[in-house]
Amino acid sequence: MVTAITLSLFLRLIKLVKTRAEIELKKAYVICAVTSGAGKVRLLFRHILPNVLPDIIEYICLSCADMTLAIVGFSFIGLGLSDNVIDWGTMVAEAQQLLLIEPHLTMYPIACIFVSTLCFHMLGRNVSKREAQIARH
């Protein structure tokens, strides 16, 4: 399950990088660099990669949050990892029976899910903004 989710997100990452690189190749500064005699390696590392990197970092961070939610969701409905692996979805599913007696058993894993996905989102947004500011200067 984890491999399938990772593979699908990785294929989307490849498509994102390809599309963003094609957009950057059509911009005026890259065309000027090509006409000035810049080689392919210089174009890649000096012009294209610094402008594509913020999108890559943001996508990876947001994909980690999506992957976390997908794994938790599958675990909650019983399609999770193996039986000897404990994860947040399994914890919530098992604590659901004791929700009225001991609600904290459900709240702790839900809080961990919320905090981890929120951190991935904030990390992706902040890193991509910072990288974009650096690339502009």
C-alpha positions, -999 to +999 in steps of 0.1 A: +000+000+000+027+025+010+047+016-022+017+021-044+009+055-028+045+066-031+048+055-067+017+074-077+029+105-059+064+101-075+049+099-110+030+131-103+063+147-091+080+137-124+052+153-144+054+185-122+092+188-128+088+182-165+061+208-169+078+234-147+111+229-166+094+233-199+078+266-187+112+278-175+129+269-208+105+292-227+113+323-205+133+351-219+163+349-195+168+312-205+167+320-241+192+348-236+215+324-217+213+299-246+221+326-271+250+338-249+265+303-252+255+287-218+258+250-218+231+225-207+246+219-173+248+257-166+212+261-178+200+234-156+219+243-124+220+281-127+187+289-143+161+261-142+167+242-110+166+273-086+133+282-101+118+247-101+131+237-066+105+256-045+077+238-064+094+204-059+099+210-021+063+222-017+050+192-036+070+167-016+059+182+017+022+183+007+025+148-006+039+136+028+007+150+044-015+134+018+003+101+022-001+103+060-038+108+057-042+080+031-023+055+053-043+066+084-076+063+064-068+028+051-057+017+085-089+030+101-110+009+078-088-022+083-068-021+051-036-008+068-002-021+072+005-056+087-011-067+119+020-062+140+024-025+130+006+000+151-004+033+135-027+061+142-056+048+121-055+015+139-054+033+173-085+054+164-104+024+151-097+004+183-104+033+206-137+040+189-154+013+211-142+032+243-151+067+230-177+074+257-157+059+286-122+071+277-123+098+250-086+106+253-077+073+237-092+087+205-081+123+209-044+116+212-040+099+178-063+124+161-042+152+176-010+136+163-026+132+128-037+168+128-003+182+140+018+161+117-003+170+086-003+207+096+034+207+101+040+192+066+017+218+051+034+247+069+068+234+061+060+231+024+045+265+022+072+283+042+101+265+024+087+272-010+081+309-002+117+312+011+132+294-019+111+316-043+125+347-026+160+335-028+156+325-065+143+360-074+174+377-060 
